[in-house]
């Protein structure tokens, strides 16, 4: 490459441009998703700061006592940032912010690694691009979550880049450190590690009375000032103890805080698709360990790299989240490995072969990320897992008060409900005590703890996880709580003693929120079915777009034979929850009942593509029935075989009978005879009619040889 050649004519620019463009297309389409609920308490915190022009010093959204350790709002600047961006453009603007930070990080990783190759070799370029792509895939699961760590990751890479590649920008380091420590103050040990590692290349030669590299002299004072920046926060010295005094047992609850066993770093998924994204971090960990060994063997291991590797290695097993810090802290090792490869690579590669290989690497990376992201969710915010309906109900119909809530969705609850309501707690682990977290989690599964908590705090509402089907047993004899509303995440109970009018108007009498989706509405008494439908309609008047309530309404309409209205409900569910299977499955059922079997087949295939493993059984059975009506018996049999193992003890009479009939219809006589014989052996008195049918059919097939 010559300096006079225009950049756009240099072939090496196009693969990385293609990579960044494809990544931008994918992540900009990916909405805000409740992978956790931290973003919403950051938005509320930013709103509080902008309103009061002061940092919160107590859990203003909660009725709990302040943690004796005090509240250090060590991410106040991030909260102001996201709230300001949200006010500017809502969730769409937050998607842009998240995407820009991620893409800059990826570009900086590539730029750092690319500048390690002074030879500008084509083969080394392909290696650099591949390594950059693995980095891009490794950090994307965390960078899709808009939290302060996304800035930490970027600033780690920027520090490396300035120190190793652009020392003339060195006076930007203290400014970056000041921003970093106010955006994500609890990560200041990582800042100290990075700065200290590079300062060691000045002070160690001094101690050993050896020549100090000129670059180390230039960087000395900017790096020293960067280290002192950790004190330039509103918390001052109070910040220093926070990373080293985590609440007890929180790692037993928060998955990202759980320690990692050494064996988990050797789990790999090299098949193409989203699974590789999930293990690409492990690929980098192993590569970086190998890079240390190779550089050490070649006596090319700098002191800064040793310190960064040792610090990262200390963090690595502490919790899952530190995998990302490790691979970024050790980026200079990857750069030195690139430089070593450039020196030792045995033969040249033509630019055409390198370009082709680069495009294959980019295409494979984009494919992996696309598969990992799955079906597109509703933009700009995915309503799944968010307690939207409960919050709508409380704001429209409730008078205010105290809510005892499961902690996980607390961030969203406080964002929607404060100041009209105060909640128990959210997942700000440094703000609440371990006993508070214990109460918030165990209190919904332990009757005595629930009784004491309700009595102590005089809570008027309970916000219960909708998956907690046994909660009703814990509630017996505790106050006069009645279910009044539910959505896709929570079931809301109100105390009839405190809110008699609210309970009288909205008490759910016919509908059980915990089992509503799995009820057999076809077999249900018509009067009860109508009562449930009325309660669902009442909830839809408050919050119209719930997935669970909409599903119940559609199932009741199908049971009544009103397929046209059911199809309308299903269409709305597909619009609001385009990545969830239920709307497509319901649309398939409506088409099946109307004998539009081709449409039913298409919708069920879409449903199956979106169904989680535990949701597949219903869709597979619908597909089987549709294939049978279309007289595609081979596909009917294969579809049912993918779901049912006739040899398993759990296979029911109906399962084996259906498989046998499908086998016979598809011409698989041997399989059909055996399956029908197996079904006959499982038949009970209630299966007498089908048992006679089996006997007759087996008699007709007696002459057919096995």
Buried (B, 14 or more C-beta within 10 A) or exposed (E): EEEEEEEEEEBBEBBBEBBBEBBBEBBBBBBBBBBBBBBBBBBBBBBBBEEEEEBBEEBBBBBBEBBEBEBBBBBBBBBBBBBBBBEEEEBBBBBBBBBBBBBBBBBBBBBBBBBBBEEEBBBBBBBBBBBBBBBBBBBBBBBBBBBBBBBBBBBBBBBBBBBBBEBEBBEBBBEBBBBBBBBBBBBBBBBBBBBBBBBBBBBBBEEEEEEBEEBBEBBBBBBBBBBEBBEEBBBEEBBBEBBEEBBEEBBEBBEBBBEBEEEEBEEBBEEEBBBBBBBBBBBBBEBBBEBBEBBEEEEBBBBBBBBBBBBBBEBBBBBBBBBBBBBBBBBBBBBBBBBBBBEEBEEEBEBEEBBEBBBEBBBBBBBBBBBBBEEEBBBBBBBBBBBBBBBBBBBEBBEBBBBBBBBBBBBBBBBBBBEEBBBBBBBBBBBBBBEBBBBBBEBBBBBEBBBBBBEEBEBBBBBBBBEBEEBBEBBEEBBEBBBBBBBBBBBBBBBBEBBEEBBEEBBBEBBBBBEBBEBEBEEBEEEEBBBBBEBBEBBBEBBEBBBBBBBBBBBBBBBBEBBEBBBBBBBBBBEBBBBBBBBBBBBBBBBBBBEBBEBBBBBBBBBBEBBEEEBBEBBBBBBBBBBBBBEBBBBBBBBBBEBBEBEEEEBEBEBBBBBBBBBBBBEBBEBBBBBBEBBBEBBEEEBEEBBEBBEEBBEEBEEEEE
